[in-house]
Amino acid sequence: SEQRKDQIFVRVRVGDGRLDFTPGQPSPEWALAPAFALGGTSKLTAEDLNQALTGKQVSAGLAVTDDAFLLQGATRPADLVVQLQLLAAYLTDPGWRPNGWERLRSIAPALQSQLASTPGGVFGRDTGALLRGGDMRWGTPTLAQMTGSSIGQGKAALAAPLANDPIELIIVGDIKVDDAIREVAATFGALPPRSGVRATPFPLAFPAAPKDIVTLTHKGREDQGLAFIAWPTLGFHADPKLVRTLNLLASVYQLRLTERLREQEGVTYSPAAAHSASDVFERYGYLFGRIEAPPSRLPRFFEEAQEIASDLRSKPITDDELTRARKPLLERIQRDRAGNEWWLNELAGLGEDPRVLKSIESQVPDYHAITPAELETAAKRFLVPDKAYRLVVVPEKKTVKR
């Protein structure tokens, strides 16, 4: 096993993440994560904390997911108690000092300019909300919204969940279970009972395909563009085996795209293809292909993407191609499962959701069992031509004709 000696990850899951943000309001996420830790606790500034923790191997950071806020750190066995005390202090007594937020606000023009200067930057900036029906809880605020924001917006989203909501604690690494239980009992276990209620996910689905290609523009070089095509699928818990079939189908799709572009046409651009399935929203998933290439190359990409989809719908792949797609995928899974980070992510919700353990146990057997016929059936059901959502990012004043 590659699980490292002397390494322990601690993650506190609390609240409901983006579900706790106010619909229709700009998301505070762009500044919330870095500014929160820099706010220190009410008793100690971030600088005071750093001084007090000299010689200790501990850390504290905040991350936001679709259904939880994550307070997390990495430590070693000798410092686990201090790591737990630090995260408990941030949870129960955050400082909300504005200095970190103000620093980010001051670089907002540079941040926006950087995002606008490349196709990938614009894609990352705009598609979080765009691919969720315009929901700005996943969006990047405008420059005016960034410069007009304050840590008060972050506090409005996060303070109540930190104070009231149930906590799930995940500890992974070089520690015995009994020792972990003892240390947690003395820190998080000593907190008063919490009364908060979990939010219920709403029925989010991938948007229907617009008739025309969605066009975004960037301010960078004229020879840079990006094309993206995606078909709606489903969320992980709606049907884990089918989602894994779609993950493998996406690996086949990636092989075909790469072969066609590189070998048949001599194009050096690297296409990407993957399947993304939400583990929060049962209706939200999509299988996509994407390429960065000169704008003149993009219309042909859409033709090729649809041709490959048509081929996958019309006949089963060969056993050889299945092996070429499945082998690297299984090797990556085995690598991931040997590391602490994978377990930290996969164990989320274990205490309240029996599907979590079942999913961990079924992962490798599911991938081994998928057949060419199942891939063809999945392609027929999901890679439907008129369901394809198409998007380009091109230099300003250039558009891609249909």
Salt bridges, closest charged atoms under 4 A:
ASP16 OD1 - ARG198 NE 2.75
GLU29 OE1 - ARG18 NE 2.80
ASP66 OD1 - ARG18 NH1 2.59
ASP67 OD2 - ARG13 NH2 3.65
ASP79 OD1 - LYS56 NZ 3.99
ASP79 OD2 - ARG76 NE 2.69
ASP93 OD2 - LYS43 NZ 3.00
GLU102 OE1 - ARG105 NH2 2.91
ASP126 OD1 - ARG125 NE 2.68
ASP135 OD2 - ARG137 NH2 2.88
GLU168 OE1 - ARG13 NE 3.18
ASP179 OD1 - ARG182 NH1 3.11
GLU183 OE2 - ARG182 NH2 3.67
ASP212 OD1 - ARG402 NH1 3.27
GLU222 OE1 - LYS398 NZ 3.78
ASP223 OD2 - ARG221 NH2 2.82
GLU259 OE2 - ARG324 NH1 2.84
GLU265 OE1 - ARG297 NH2 3.24
GLU282 OE2 - ARG355 NH1 3.19
GLU292 OE2 - ARG290 NH2 3.40
GLU303 OE1 - ARG300 NH1 2.89
GLU304 OE1 - ARG297 NH2 3.13
GLU304 OE2 - ARG300 NE 3.72
GLU307 OE1 - ARG260 NH1 2.36
GLU307 OE2 - ARG300 NH1 3.36
ASP311 OD2 - ARG256 NH1 2.92
ASP311 OD1 - LYS315 NZ 2.53
ASP320 OD2 - ARG324 NE 3.68
GLU321 OE2 - ARG256 NE 2.70
GLU331 OE2 - LYS327 NZ 3.15
GLU352 OE2 - ARG198 NH1 3.09
ASP353 OD2 - ARG355 NH2 3.02
ASP366 OD2 - ARG244 NH1 2.88
GLU374 OE2 - LYS241 NZ 3.56
GLU376 OE2 - LYS380 NZ 2.71
GLU396 OE2 - LYS219 NZ 2.92
